[in-house]
Structure formats: structure tokens, C-alpha cells
Amino acid sequence: MLLLTPGPTPIPERVQKALLRPMRGHLDPEVLAVNRAIQERLRTLFGAPDGALLAALAGSGSLGMEAGLANLDAGPVLVLVNGAFSARMAEMARLHGLDPTVLEFPPGEPVDPERVARALKAKPYRMVAMVHGETSTGVLNPAEAVGALAKEAGALFYLDAVTTLGMLPFSMEAMGVDYAFTGSQKCLSAPPGLAPIAASPEARKAFRAKRGWYLDLERVAEHWERGGYHHTTPVLLHFALLEALDLALEEGIPARAKRAQETYAWLLGELSARGFRPYPKGSPLPTVLVVRPPEGVEADRLVKALYGEGVAVAGGIGPTRGQVLRLGLMGEGARRPPYEAFLKALDRVLALA
């Protein structure tokens, strides 16, 4: 099966081999040394400030999302919503009693900093929460501009970096980010099951709530910073994550960003020639190509037909459900050869449509 979804992404051979290493205990000195190495690599990828908490939570990116809300000591929170995953963020904020205000933007369009500025002047907020790359619509949101507005308003800035970290330029310090997270299976092309996070010193001071034992970042810090016991970590996934981080840093983020952008432009051109239309109305996300199918072709049927040809792509989710195809251009997914095979399968399917 050719895997071209916006997560999980194909796993490189070096990362696959890391899963074959002998099992070790989660408090074994070798494993704790691997954890420290992971933290060093994450510090570079996140562009994290001194004193930041760096860890890989044992769970999906949604665990990283919830941890940053469960630990905030008080609201209110301003949540910027323009797709399915930012809507999930708002739902979590409500569940944790953070008195969220939802500022909505049309799906397919980026967050408008001017509207954010007006909202921040109308009411004080403890935190501003946004998705950097909205996976459901293929839109890249203006993180640096929103981060500056949050800082000016005295609010923390919380950023979902699931489809950007490890593939596009990212710096918590430059962007004013206080809490960020991703999923191991996205731009890093590691197996699913870990959620790398980074929390600034300012966030750590505000993350004093106790809405959950497993989610408690003070307990997480006990393990990741002091080698103490919190839970039984997925050791083999740690080995694989370290290998994936090394691969990303060896290639370099500028080179990876260029690879994604070039693949995106080429693939969009090929699909446009076949009658597909881009879904985003502005600020496209280079790591997730979202397109509407040609007139008269149903998106979900096309997804199923491609699967029958041995090609796995994703349909729409949230506001794009039933309307689009979503194609992953993260990590190992951002390469031409697999998409050349995809185009051949697509032509076969379209000929029968």
C-alpha cells in the first residue's frame, strides 16, 4: 500500500531499524540518555528558550494538544478557529473550564491578525490558541503575527505545530510561542504514539492546574528532566523518534521546506491539469495539499477507488468532509516518486469515473 495520507507518513529505513533494538526498561540509564538526546534535538527543532520543558508525551498529537490546556491554571482563552483541529482545541478548552472565546474564520482562509488584535483589545485573555497548519483545510496560519499580538496583550501563545514542526521553519523564541506540540508520525516520519512538546518558562509558571494525573506536566518533567518515574514509557518509540530527529536535522529544515514546497507546486500543477482545484483560498500549507476533485467526481468515492489501486489518501474532515482529497507532503511523504505512482493510479481511476 502506497501511504500518502496527511499522517501517518512513511517511515524511513533507519527509523524502522531503530524499532528492532533490544527492549530496555524505561528507567534504564541507556534510555534516559536517549531521552536527553531527544530533548537536545527538540530544543533545536522548536527553537525553544532556555528553561523550556522539552518532552515526548506517550500518546498522539491530541494528547499534546490537551496537555497544554489541562495544565493552564486559569482562563479565559481566545481560540482561533478555521478548521477541524482548531475546533477540537476549542472543545478541549471548554471541557477544562477555561472559558474559551471562539473567534471563527471561514474554512479555507487563514486567521486574520487584524480581527485577533481587535479581540485582544476588547477583553483580557490568559492565552491565545491557534493551529499553525490546519490539516483539515490545508491552510498555513500567520503564527509570527499572532504571537506578537499575544505578547503585546500579555497573553501566552499556544500553537499546534503538528503539520509544520520538522518540515517548515519554526522558532518559539522568534514567533513568541509559549507552548507548542506535534505528533511523531507527521513531519518527523516516526511511528505514531509520541507527542513532542515544548513549554516556555512563562508557560511553566502558568501551568499549575491539576486537571488530570497523566496530563500533569510537572509529573512529566520529573521523568524527562530528573529521570524519575511517571509511567512506563514506550521505549522503542523513543529509539525511533531519536533516529527520526537525527534524520531531520541532518537534512536541515531549509532543505526539507524546499522539498515540500517544490513537491507541492509540481503536484498541484499535475492535479490542476486533471481538473482538480485547490481548496485553500489563501496561505496554502506546503505540507498538506487539499484539493477539490473535478466536476462530477465524488471525493469519497475517489478515495475508495484509489485505495483499491493500492494508494491510501485522505478524504475531508470537519468543514471539508465529502468535498476534498487531502495529500500528505510531510517527511518521507514529500517526494516525487510516490506521487508519480499516485498520478498513474489516479488516471486509471478517473478513466472509469
C-alpha positions in Angstrom: 0.0 0.0 0.0 1.3 3.4 -1.0 0.8 5.7 2.0 0.1 9.3 1.0 -2.1 10.5 3.9 -1.5 13.6 6.0 -0.4 11.4 8.8 0.9 8.8 9.4 3.7 9.2 6.9 6.1 6.6 5.6 8.9 5.5 7.9 12.5 5.7 6.7 14.6 2.5 6.9 16.8 3.9 9.6 13.8 4.7 11.8 12.3 1.3 11.1 15.5 -0.4 12.2 15.5 1.5 15.4 12.4 -0.3 16.4 14.3 -3.6 16.3 16.7 -2.6 19.1 16.6 -4.7 22.2 14.0 -3.7 24.8 15.2 -1.8 27.8 13.5 -0.6 30.9 12.1 2.9 30.9 14.4 3.9 33.7 17.5 2.2 32.2 20.5 4.6 32.0 20.6 3.9 28.3 17.0 5.0 27.8 17.5 8.1 30.0 20.4 9.0 27.8 18.3 8.6 24.7 15.7 10.9 26.4 18.3 13.6 27.0 19.4 13.3 23.3 15.7 13.7 22.2 15.4 16.8 24.3 18.6 18.3 22.7 17.2 17.7 19.2 13.7 19.0 20.2 15.3 22.2 21.6 16.8 22.8 18.1 13.6 22.0 16.2 11.3 24.0 18.4 13.8 26.9 18.7 13.0 26.7 22.4 14.3 29.2 25.0 16.5 28.3 28.0 14.4 26.8 30.8 11.8 25.3 28.5 10.3 21.9 29.2 11.0 19.5 26.3 9.5 16.1 26.3 7.7 13.5 24.2 4.4 12.5 25.7 3.3 8.9 25.3 0.2 9.5 23.1 -0.9 11.1 19.9 -0.7 14.8 19.0 -4.1 15.2 20.6 -2.5 14.4 23.9 -0.1 17.2 23.3 -3.0 19.5 22.5 -4.9 18.6 25.6 -1.9 18.8 28.0 -1.3 22.4 27.1 -4.9 23.2 28.1 -5.3 20.8 31.1 -2.3 22.5 32.9 -3.2 26.1 32.4 -4.1 27.5 35.8 -7.0 29.7 34.6 -8.7 31.2 31.6 -10.1 32.9 29.7 -8.6 31.6 26.4 -9.0 33.0 22.9 -9.2 30.2 20.4 -8.8 31.0 16.7 -10.8 28.5 14.7 -10.7 27.9 10.9 -10.9 24.1 10.6 -11.5 20.8 12.4 -8.4 20.8 14.6 -8.7 24.3 15.9 -12.4 23.4 16.6 -11.1 20.4 18.6 -8.9 22.8 20.6 -11.9 24.9 21.5 -13.8 21.8 22.6 -11.0 20.8 24.9 -10.7 24.3 26.4 -14.5 24.1 27.2 -14.1 20.7 28.8 -11.3 22.0 31.0 -13.3 25.1 32.1 -11.1 27.7 30.5 -13.9 30.0 29.4 -12.9 30.0 25.8 -13.9 32.7 23.3 -14.0 31.2 19.8 -13.0 33.6 17.0 -14.1 31.9 13.8 -12.7 32.4 10.3 -14.0 30.9 7.1 -12.7 27.4 6.3 -10.0 27.6 3.6 -8.9 31.1 4.7 -6.1 32.0 7.2 -6.6 33.7 10.5 -6.8 37.5 10.1 -4.4 39.2 12.6 -6.5 42.4 12.5 -9.5 40.6 13.9 -7.3 39.0 16.5 -5.9 42.4 17.5 -9.5 43.8 17.9 -10.5 40.8 20.1 -7.5 41.2 22.3 -8.3 44.9 22.8 -11.9 44.1 23.7 -11.1 41.7 26.6 -8.0 40.4 28.5 -7.1 36.8 27.9 -4.8 34.4 29.7 -3.8 32.6 26.5 -4.3 32.7 22.7 -4.6 29.3 21.0 -4.1 28.6 17.3 -3.3 25.8 14.8 -0.2 26.7 12.7 -1.0 24.4 9.8 -4.7 23.5 9.7 -4.7 19.9 8.4 -8.4 19.8 7.5 -8.2 22.7 5.1 -4.6 22.9 4.0 -4.1 26.5 5.3 -1.0 27.9 7.0 -1.8 30.5 9.7 0.3 33.6 10.5 2.0 32.4 13.7 4.5 35.2 14.0 2.0 38.0 13.6 -0.4 36.4 16.1 2.4 35.6 18.5 3.4 39.3 18.5 -0.2 40.3 19.3 -0.5 37.8 22.1 2.7 39.1 23.7 1.6 42.7 23.3 -1.6 41.8 25.1 0.2 39.9 27.9 -1.2 36.5 26.9 0.5 33.2 26.5 0.6 31.9 22.9 -0.3 28.3 22.4 0.4 26.8 18.9 -0.4 23.4 17.3 2.6 22.6 15.2 1.5 19.2 14.1 1.9 19.7 10.4 4.8 22.2 10.5 7.4 21.3 13.1 10.3 19.4 11.5 9.4 20.5 7.9 9.0 24.3 7.9 11.0 27.0 9.7 10.0 27.2 13.3 11.2 29.1 16.3 9.4 29.5 19.6 11.5 32.5 20.5 11.1 34.3 17.2 7.4 33.6 17.0 6.6 34.3 20.6 5.3 30.8 21.2 4.9 29.6 24.8 3.6 26.1 24.2 3.8 24.0 21.1 3.4 20.4 20.2 3.4 17.9 17.3 2.9 14.2 16.6 5.8 11.8 15.9 4.0 10.4 12.8 3.7 13.7 10.9 6.7 15.8 9.6 9.2 13.6 11.5 8.1 10.3 9.8 8.4 8.3 13.0 5.8 5.8 14.2 2.6 7.2 15.8 2.5 7.2 19.6 4.6 10.1 20.8 3.7 13.8 21.1 6.8 16.0 21.3 6.0 19.2 23.3 7.8 22.4 24.4 6.7 24.7 27.2 8.4 28.1 27.8 9.4 29.2 31.3 6.5 31.6 31.2 4.1 28.7 30.4 5.6 26.6 33.1 4.8 29.2 35.7 1.2 29.3 34.4 0.8 25.5 34.1 -0.1 24.8 37.7 -3.6 23.3 37.3 -4.2 19.7 38.3 -6.9 18.6 35.8 -5.5 15.1 35.3 -2.7 12.9 36.7 -1.3 11.6 33.4 -1.5 15.0 31.8 0.3 16.8 34.7 3.4 18.4 33.1 5.1 18.7 36.5 5.0 14.9 36.7 6.2 14.7 33.1 9.1 16.9 34.0 10.0 14.6 36.9 10.7 11.9 34.3 12.2 13.9 31.4 14.3 16.3 33.4 15.2 14.4 36.5 14.9 10.7 35.4 12.2 9.9 37.9 9.2 7.6 37.5 6.0 8.9 36.0 4.7 6.0 33.8 6.1 3.2 31.6 7.2 5.0 28.5 7.2 3.3 25.0 10.9 2.8 24.9 11.2 1.5 21.3 9.3 4.5 20.1 11.8 6.7 21.9 14.6 5.0 19.9 12.7 5.5 16.7 12.0 9.2 17.5 15.7 9.9 18.1 16.6 8.4 14.8 13.9 10.4 13.0 15.0 13.7 14.7 18.6 13.0 13.6 17.4 12.5 10.0 15.5 15.7 10.0 18.4 17.7 11.4 21.0 16.1 9.1 18.9 17.1 6.1 18.2 20.5 7.6 14.9 22.3 7.9 15.5 24.7 4.9 16.1 21.8 2.6 13.0 19.9 3.9 10.9 23.1 3.5 12.2 23.5 -0.1 11.4 19.8 -0.8 7.9 20.2 0.4 7.3 23.4 -1.5 8.6 22.1 -4.7 6.7 18.8 -4.5 3.5 20.8 -3.6 3.9 23.1 -6.6 4.6 20.3 -9.0 1.8 18.1 -7.7 -0.8 20.9 -7.7 0.1 21.6 -11.3 -0.4 18.0 -12.3 -3.7 17.8 -10.5 -4.9 21.2 -11.9 -4.3 19.8 -15.4 -6.7 16.9 -14.5 -9.4 19.3 -13.3 -8.7 19.4 -9.6 -9.0 22.8 -7.8 -7.1 23.9 -4.7 -9.3 24.2 -1.6 -7.4 26.9 0.3 -8.4 30.5 -0.6 -5.1 31.8 0.6 -1.9 31.0 2.5 -1.6 27.3 1.4 0.1 24.9 3.8 3.1 23.3 1.9 2.9 20.0 3.9 -0.8 19.2 3.2 -2.2 19.6 -0.3 -6.0 19.8 -0.2 -7.9 19.8 -3.5 -11.5 19.5 -4.7 -12.0 16.8 -7.3 -13.1 17.5 -10.9 -16.7 18.4 -11.5 -18.9 15.3 -11.4 -16.4 13.2 -9.4 -17.3 12.5 -5.7 -14.3 12.9 -3.4 -15.1 10.0 -1.1 -15.7 7.6 -3.9 -12.3 8.7 -5.4 -10.6 7.9 -2.1 -12.1 4.4 -2.1 -11.2 3.8 -5.7 -7.6 4.8 -5.1 -7.4 2.5 -2.2 -8.5 -0.3 -4.5 -5.5 0.6 -6.6 -3.2 0.3 -3.6 -2.9 4.1 -2.9 -4.0 5.5 0.5 -5.0 9.2 0.5 -7.4 11.0 2.9 -10.8 12.5 2.3 -12.1 15.6 4.0 -12.7 16.1 7.7 -14.7 18.7 9.6 -15.6 21.5 7.2 -14.1 19.6 4.2 -15.9 16.3 4.8 -17.0 14.8 1.5 -15.6 17.6 -0.5 -11.8 17.1 -0.9 -8.8 14.9 -1.1 -6.0 15.6 1.4 -2.5 14.6 0.5 0.4 14.5 2.9 3.7 16.2 2.0 5.4 15.7 5.3 8.7 14.0 6.0 9.2 11.0 3.7 5.8 11.8 2.0 7.2 14.9 0.4 8.9 13.2 -2.5 8.1 12.9 -6.2 8.4 9.2 -6.9 5.4 8.1 -4.7 3.3 10.8 -6.2 4.2 9.8 -9.7 2.8 6.4 -8.9 -0.3 8.1 -7.4 -0.9 10.0 -10.6 -0.8 6.8 -12.7 -3.3 5.2 -10.3 -5.4 8.4 -10.4 -5.5 8.4 -14.2 -6.7 4.8 -14.2 -9.5 5.7 -11.7 -10.6 8.8 -13.5 -10.8 7.0 -16.8 -13.5 4.8 -15.2 -15.3 7.6 -13.4 
